[in-house]
């Protein structure tokens, strides 16, 4: 049975069960979820309560594809989304996890774009908020700015990584996402 209601507590519990054996990934995930809560509160009426729950739940779940029981293709957004679909999570949560932080660009270079297309890419403030939360939290769970996060990611993955190979496409998309979220945040405080 597919879950129609987004259960943030269940998302957190699932992420904790899958990621606590990966302490740095767990620290990042907890930081992204905390950042998502902050963002959703700051965005106020720009986002419905149901969409705020979607962002926070997806933040908890966005990196579960790194966990050994979930890993299949080795591409964590796809593996996480497929696992969630099989576990009965709502299609929109699955798609948010599949496409977080410019995953479509990396999927293309890995030859997984058809598989990723199993999940529709959402272009919305909800998707933007998830990516912004992910891109403003470092691997240890601390807050960083988007450019620092991208630099750290490229350094960690290496100059010949798939992430580096698509950086010229992915970076402008992530920076545009950050600009949209920051514009909404400015409007919410004006």
C-alpha positions in Angstrom: 0.0 0.0 0.0 1.4 3.4 -1.0 1.6 6.0 1.9 -0.5 9.0 1.0 0.4 11.1 4.0 4.1 12.1 4.5 5.3 10.8 7.8 8.4 12.8 8.8 9.0 10.7 11.9 9.0 7.5 9.8 11.4 9.1 7.4 13.7 10.0 10.2 13.5 6.6 11.7 14.2 4.9 8.4 17.2 7.2 7.7 18.6 6.5 11.1 18.2 2.8 10.8 20.0 2.8 7.4 22.7 5.4 7.9 23.9 5.2 11.5 26.6 2.7 10.4 27.8 5.5 8.1 28.5 8.2 10.8 29.5 11.0 8.4 26.6 10.4 6.1 24.3 10.3 9.1 25.7 13.6 10.4 25.2 15.2 6.9 21.6 13.8 6.7 20.7 15.1 10.1 22.1 18.5 9.2 20.2 18.6 5.9 17.0 17.7 7.7 17.6 20.4 10.3 18.3 22.9 7.6 15.1 21.8 5.8 13.1 22.5 8.9 14.6 26.0 9.2 14.0 26.7 5.5 10.4 25.6 5.6 9.7 27.7 8.7 11.4 30.7 7.0 9.5 30.3 3.8 6.2 30.4 5.7 3.2 30.8 3.4 5.2 30.2 0.2 4.8 26.5 1.0 1.9 24.5 2.3 2.2 22.5 5.5 2.0 19.3 3.4 4.8 20.5 1.2 6.9 21.5 4.2 6.5 17.9 5.5 7.5 16.6 2.0 10.7 18.7 2.1 11.7 17.5 5.6 10.9 13.9 4.9 12.8 13.9 1.6 15.7 15.6 3.5 15.9 12.7 5.9 15.7 10.2 3.0 17.8 11.9 0.3 21.0 9.9 1.0 19.7 6.5 2.0 20.9 5.1 -1.3 24.4 5.0 0.2 23.4 2.3 2.7 24.5 -1.2 1.9 21.0 -2.7 2.1 19.7 -0.1 -0.3 22.7 0.1 -2.8 22.0 -1.5 -6.2 23.3 0.6 -9.1 25.8 2.5 -7.0 24.0 5.8 -7.8 22.6 6.8 -4.5 19.7 9.0 -5.7 18.3 6.2 -7.9 19.0 3.5 -5.4 17.3 5.4 -2.6 14.2 6.3 -4.8 13.8 2.7 -5.9 14.1 1.4 -2.3 11.5 3.9 -1.2 9.1 3.0 -4.0 9.4 -0.7 -3.1 8.7 0.2 0.6 5.5 2.0 -0.4 6.6 5.7 0.0 4.6 8.3 -1.9 5.7 8.8 -5.5 6.5 12.4 -5.0 8.9 11.6 -2.1 10.6 9.0 -4.3 11.0 11.5 -7.1 12.4 14.2 -4.9 15.0 11.8 -3.6 15.8 10.6 -7.1 16.4 14.1 -8.5 18.0 15.9 -5.5 20.9 18.2 -6.1 21.2 17.9 -9.9 21.2 14.1 -10.0 20.0 14.1 -13.6 23.4 15.4 -14.8 25.3 12.6 -13.0 22.8 10.0 -14.2 23.4 11.0 -17.8 27.2 10.6 -17.6 26.7 7.2 -15.8 24.3 6.0 -18.4 21.5 5.8 -15.9 19.3 8.6 -17.3 16.6 6.2 -18.5 16.4 4.5 -15.1 16.3 7.9 -13.4 13.4 8.8 -15.7 11.3 6.3 -13.8 10.8 9.2 -11.5 9.5 12.5 -12.8 11.7 15.5 -12.1 9.8 18.1 -10.1 10.5 21.8 -10.8 9.1 23.5 -7.7 10.0 25.3 -4.5 9.7 21.9 -2.8 12.4 20.4 -5.0 14.5 23.6 -4.8 14.3 23.6 -1.0 15.5 20.0 -0.8 18.5 20.8 -3.0 19.2 24.0 -1.2 19.2 22.2 2.2 21.5 19.5 0.8 23.9 22.1 -0.8 24.2 24.2 2.3 25.2 21.4 4.7 28.7 19.9 4.6 29.6 16.2 5.0 29.9 16.6 8.8 26.5 18.2 9.2 27.7 21.8 9.5 26.2 24.8 7.6 28.2 26.0 4.6 27.4 28.2 1.6 26.6 26.6 -1.8 29.9 27.4 -3.4 31.9 26.0 -0.5 29.8 22.8 -0.7 30.4 22.4 -4.4 34.2 22.9 -4.0 34.3 20.4 -1.1 32.3 17.9 -3.1 34.6 18.2 -6.1 37.7 17.8 -3.9 36.2 14.8 -2.1 35.1 13.0 -5.4 38.2 14.0 -7.4 38.9 15.8 -10.7 38.0 12.8 -12.8 34.8 11.8 -11.0 31.4 11.8 -12.7 30.5 14.8 -10.5 33.5 16.7 -11.9 32.7 15.7 -15.5 29.2 17.3 -15.3 30.1 20.2 -13.0 29.9 22.7 -15.9 26.2 21.7 -16.2 25.3 20.9 -12.6 26.9 23.9 -10.9 24.8 26.5 -12.8 21.6 24.5 -12.1 22.5 24.4 -8.3 23.4 28.1 -8.2 20.1 29.0 -10.0 18.3 26.8 -7.4 20.0 28.6 -4.6 19.1 32.0 -6.1 15.5 31.0 -6.3 15.3 29.8 -2.7 17.2 32.9 -1.5 14.7 35.1 -3.4 11.8 33.3 -1.7 13.5 33.7 1.6 14.0 37.4 1.0 10.3 37.9 0.0 9.3 36.0 3.2 11.2 38.4 5.4 10.4 41.6 3.5 
